[in-house]
Amino acid sequence: MKGIELSVFIITDGNSYKLLPEAKDYKRIGAGDTGLNTGGMGAVSPVPFADVAFMEKVRTTIINPTMSGLKSEGIEYKGFIFFGLINVKGDPFVIEYNARLGDPESEAIIPRIKSDLFDLLEGVANGDLDKRIIEIDDRYCAAVMLASGGYPGHYEKGFEIRGSGRTNDCILFHAGTKIADGKLVTSGGRVLAVSAFGKTLKDALEGSYRNAGLVEFRNIYYRTDIGFDL
Ligand code: GLY
């Protein structure tokens, strides 16, 4: 199948479900989606081509039949479902299912959930998700992953991370970091995700990249083209 991929998520108590914000992630290490696959180098949400008509097709041809299929097979599924989809000339097709959220999609979609996530999780546990409200922030959120140079191949770690205190109007999600001798240091290939909001995708990316530029550690690497294809 040829097209653009996107990630769609629901949370379900086994009967009803809530649609979470969708996202597009960037899996490869190099700009232009080149080089080796990684755990994810960035994500943006919402996805501009996932408009009302497209998402209606996703609901009617993919999500609702999935829910019915789980029921008819006697599977009581509670939690998140991640639909890895591809948009082929305006029609969504399933590439994969995951029984979890996505990473780094989470760093772009969870900030957009304005309602209390705990309330939704409680609705899943209690089986009354249909009575809970989900409110989504209309703004764009972009997440840029700061990585250790060399990742996903060999890389060194243990370098001090400076500048995180200078960042503003963003959320830093720690992935491969730890405190050593009282200092914040790198401890993995993917180190920090920098997520920022914007009224437009361009504004959100500008916020992420401005803040990414304030963080320093030896051999820092990040993709400079997250979201540009959209
Ligand atoms: N970003 C893709 C995944 O979490 O599988």
Residues whose N, C-alpha, C, O or C-beta is under 5 A from the ligand:
A	BS01	LIG	D25 G39 G40 L101 G102 D103 P104
